Amino acid sequence: MIQLSTKTATLSLALAVTAIFSGCATTTNPEVRSAYDQTQQSLKSEPVSIISDGCVIRIENGNNDIMFQQSDSASRAMAQTVKSKLVEKGVKVNHISSPFICGARTKEILTKMDIVLTDGAEEQPNTDYPVLSSINTFDSVTNKAYQDLYKALIVSRKAANDDPIDYPDLLLDSKSLQIIKKIEGANKIFVVLADGAQPSVGARVATGAIGMLGMITGISNMDILVKSQNYGIYLIDLETNQLKWSKVGDIEGNIFKMPVDNSYVLPKMLDPLYAE
C-alpha cells in the first residue's frame, strides 16, 4: 500500500472541505433575465478592473510542487482572456492587477508544498506566504487587503448566478475595500482565477490522494488520474460589498505546457450574464 506523506495528506484535507458549486445554464425567466440585463448596463456605465490569479500545481507521490512560472503566466493569460471578452461586450477595462500566485490557498497549504521557480528548475521548500507574483510591487498593507479580498470571496462564494436578484454579501472590511478601490480605480471588479493540477506518473497510482484542487473555483477532481484545469470568474461590487455574479468551468487546451498561452479558450465564460 502506498503511504501518503504528511504534506500530501494535509493538502488533501485542507482542500476537501471546500464546498462545490458551479454555474447554471442560461435561463429564460423574464425576471432573472431582466436582472442580468441591468447588470450589463451597469458594467457599461463605468470602467471595471480585473484581479487575476493563477495556481498550477504538480502532484507527486509524497510531494506537491507549486509551478511558479506556469502559475504566473496562467494568471496573466486568464486576465487577458476575460478582458478581451468584456471589451467585446462593450465594457471598458481600465486596470489589471495580478498580486499573487495561488492567492486563494491558505498559509498552511502553501508552506507545506515545494516550489519550482522556472520550468525545469529544482524544487525547493516554499517558505513564502503569500507567494508574490513576478510583477507585484505592493507594500505589505496593500498585499493584506488583497489577501482579505480572497478570504472574503471564499466565505461568500455561493453561486450568485443561481439567483441574480439575491446577491450574497462579500463582508470585506472597509479598510481593505478602500485600498482596493484606490488601486483598481473602479467600483466593479472581476476576480478571475486559473487553477490547474497535474499528477506525475508516480502520483497516479495514489488515486484519491487529493480531494479538491480549486479553492475558489470549487471544481472537484476526486480522481487524480485525470489532470484538472479550471477557471473561476467573480464580479464584485465594491460599492455595495457584494458578490454580483460568478461562473466556473473548464479551461480548454493545456495550461501546463511551456511557454504558457497568452490567452485561453473558455466557452461561454460570461453566460448567463451575457447569453451565449
C-alpha positions in Angstrom: 0.0 0.0 0.0 1.3 3.5 -0.8 1.6 5.7 2.2 0.8 9.4 1.6 3.2 11.9 3.1 2.1 14.4 5.7 2.4 17.1 3.1 0.0 15.3 0.7 -2.4 14.4 3.4 -2.6 17.9 4.8 -3.2 19.3 1.3 -5.9 16.8 0.7 -7.8 17.5 3.9 -7.5 21.3 3.5 -8.8 21.2 0.0 -11.5 18.6 0.5 -13.5 20.8 3.0 -14.3 23.3 0.2 -17.9 23.3 -0.9 -18.7 22.5 -4.5 -20.6 24.9 -6.7 -21.0 25.5 -10.4 -22.7 27.9 -12.8 -26.2 27.3 -14.1 -27.5 27.2 -17.6 -28.8 30.2 -19.3 -32.3 31.0 -18.0 -35.3 32.3 -19.9 -37.1 33.5 -16.7 -38.0 37.2 -17.5 -37.3 38.5 -14.0 -33.9 36.8 -14.0 -33.0 37.9 -17.5 -34.0 41.5 -16.6 -31.6 41.4 -13.6 -28.8 40.2 -15.9 -29.6 43.0 -18.4 -29.4 45.6 -15.6 -26.0 44.3 -14.6 -24.8 44.5 -18.2 -25.9 48.2 -18.4 -24.2 49.0 -15.1 -21.0 47.4 -16.4 -21.1 49.7 -19.5 -21.7 52.8 -17.4 -18.2 53.0 -15.8 -14.8 51.2 -16.2 -14.2 48.0 -14.4 -11.0 46.3 -13.2 -9.6 42.8 -13.3 -7.7 41.0 -10.5 -6.2 37.7 -11.6 -4.6 34.7 -10.0 -3.1 31.5 -11.3 -2.2 28.3 -9.4 -0.6 25.4 -11.3 0.4 22.5 -9.1 2.3 19.3 -9.9 1.1 16.4 -7.8 3.6 13.8 -7.0 3.6 10.8 -4.7 4.7 12.3 -1.3 5.3 15.7 -2.7 3.4 18.6 -4.4 5.0 21.4 -6.2 3.9 25.0 -6.9 4.9 25.7 -10.5 5.7 29.4 -10.2 6.4 30.3 -13.8 3.3 28.4 -15.1 1.1 29.9 -12.4 2.4 33.4 -13.0 1.8 33.2 -16.8 -1.6 31.5 -16.3 -2.7 34.4 -14.2 -1.9 36.9 -16.9 -3.4 34.7 -19.6 -6.6 34.4 -17.7 -6.8 38.2 -17.2 -6.3 38.8 -20.9 -8.9 36.2 -21.9 -11.6 37.9 -19.7 -10.5 41.4 -20.7 -10.9 40.6 -24.4 -14.4 39.1 -23.9 -15.5 42.1 -21.7 -14.3 44.6 -24.3 -16.1 42.6 -27.0 -19.3 43.2 -24.9 -18.7 46.9 -24.7 -17.2 47.0 -21.2 -14.1 49.2 -20.6 -11.3 47.6 -18.5 -9.1 50.3 -17.1 -6.8 48.2 -14.8 -5.4 44.7 -14.2 -3.7 43.5 -11.0 -2.0 40.2 -10.5 -0.6 40.4 -7.0 -0.1 36.7 -6.1 0.0 33.2 -7.4 -2.1 30.6 -5.6 -3.6 33.5 -3.7 -6.7 31.6 -2.7 -4.7 29.0 -0.8 -4.0 29.2 2.9 -0.6 29.6 4.5 -1.0 26.0 5.9 -1.3 24.6 2.3 1.3 26.7 0.6 4.1 26.3 3.1 3.7 22.5 3.0 4.4 22.4 -0.7 7.6 22.9 -2.6 8.1 25.5 -5.3 9.6 25.3 -8.7 10.6 28.8 -9.8 11.3 28.2 -13.5 10.5 25.4 -15.9 12.9 22.6 -15.3 14.4 24.1 -12.2 15.0 22.1 -9.0 12.2 22.2 -6.5 12.8 23.9 -3.1 10.7 24.3 0.1 8.3 27.2 -0.1 8.5 29.4 2.9 6.7 32.4 1.5 3.1 33.5 2.2 1.6 34.9 0.2 3.6 33.9 -2.8 4.0 37.2 -4.7 3.7 37.3 -8.5 6.7 38.4 -10.6 5.0 41.9 -11.1 3.9 42.5 -7.5 5.2 45.9 -6.2 2.6 46.4 -3.4 3.6 47.1 0.2 2.6 44.8 3.0 -0.6 46.7 3.8 -1.8 46.5 0.2 -1.0 42.9 0.0 -3.0 42.2 3.1 -6.0 44.0 1.6 -5.9 41.7 -1.5 -5.5 38.7 0.8 -8.5 39.8 2.7 -10.4 40.0 -0.6 -9.6 36.4 -1.4 -10.6 35.2 2.1 -13.9 37.1 1.9 -14.6 35.7 -1.5 -14.0 32.1 -0.3 -16.5 32.6 2.5 -19.2 34.2 0.3 -18.6 32.2 -2.9 -22.1 30.6 -3.3 -23.2 30.7 -6.9 -24.5 34.2 -7.3 -25.8 33.4 -10.8 -28.2 30.8 -9.3 -30.2 33.8 -8.1 -29.1 37.1 -9.7 -31.7 39.0 -7.7 -30.4 38.0 -4.2 -26.7 39.0 -4.1 -24.5 37.5 -1.3 -22.7 40.0 0.9 -18.9 39.9 0.5 -18.3 41.0 4.1 -14.9 42.6 3.1 -13.7 45.1 5.8 -14.0 48.8 4.9 -10.2 49.4 5.1 -9.5 46.7 2.5 -12.3 47.9 0.4 -10.9 51.4 0.2 -7.4 50.3 -0.5 -8.5 48.0 -3.4 -10.8 50.7 -4.8 -8.0 53.2 -4.9 -5.6 50.7 -6.5 -8.1 49.4 -9.1 -9.7 52.7 -9.8 -13.1 51.0 -10.2 -16.2 50.2 -8.2 -16.8 46.9 -10.0 -14.0 44.3 -10.3 -13.8 40.9 -11.9 -11.7 38.4 -9.8 -10.5 35.8 -12.3 -8.6 32.6 -11.5 -6.9 29.8 -13.4 -6.3 26.6 -11.4 -4.5 23.5 -12.6 -3.2 20.3 -11.1 -1.3 17.6 -12.9 -0.4 14.3 -11.4 3.1 12.9 -12.1 3.5 9.3 -13.1 4.3 8.3 -9.5 1.2 10.0 -8.1 -1.2 8.4 -10.5 -1.4 5.2 -8.5 -2.4 7.2 -5.4 -6.0 7.7 -6.5 -7.8 10.0 -4.1 -4.6 11.5 -2.6 -6.0 14.9 -3.2 -9.7 15.8 -2.9 -10.3 19.2 -4.4 -7.9 21.3 -6.5 -9.8 24.6 -6.7 -10.1 26.6 -3.5 -12.2 29.3 -5.1 -13.2 27.7 -8.4 -14.9 25.0 -6.4 -14.3 22.4 -9.1 -13.9 18.9 -7.7 -11.5 16.3 -9.0 -11.6 13.3 -6.8 -9.7 11.1 -9.3 -6.2 12.4 -9.8 -5.6 10.0 -12.6 -7.1 12.9 -14.7 -5.5 16.3 -14.6 -7.7 19.3 -14.0 -7.6 22.8 -15.3 -10.4 25.1 -14.2 -11.4 28.7 -14.1 -13.5 31.0 -11.9 -14.8 34.4 -12.7 -16.4 36.6 -10.0 -18.0 40.0 -10.3 -17.7 42.1 -7.2 -19.3 45.4 -6.5 -17.0 47.3 -4.1 -19.7 50.0 -3.5 -22.2 47.6 -2.1 -19.7 45.0 -0.9 -21.5 42.2 -2.7 -20.7 39.3 -5.0 -22.9 40.0 -8.0 -22.2 37.1 -10.3 -19.9 34.1 -10.7 -19.0 31.4 -13.2 -16.8 28.4 -13.0 -15.8 25.9 -15.7 -13.0 24.1 -17.6 -10.1 25.6 -19.4 -9.6 24.1 -22.9 -6.2 23.3 -24.2 -3.1 22.7 -22.0 -2.2 25.2 -19.3 0.8 23.0 -18.1 2.9 23.4 -21.3 5.6 26.0 -21.6 5.5 28.6 -22.8 2.0 29.2 -21.4 -0.5 30.5 -23.9 -1.3 34.3 -23.8 -5.0 33.6 -23.6 -7.4 30.7 -23.0 -10.4 29.1 -24.6 -13.3 29.4 -22.1 -16.5 28.5 -23.9 -19.5 30.6 -22.7 -17.4 32.1 -20.0 -19.8 35.0 -19.4 -23.0 33.0 -19.8 -25.7 33.5 -18.4 -24.7 37.1 -17.5 -24.3 37.6 -21.3 -26.4 34.9 -23.0 -24.1 32.9 -25.4 
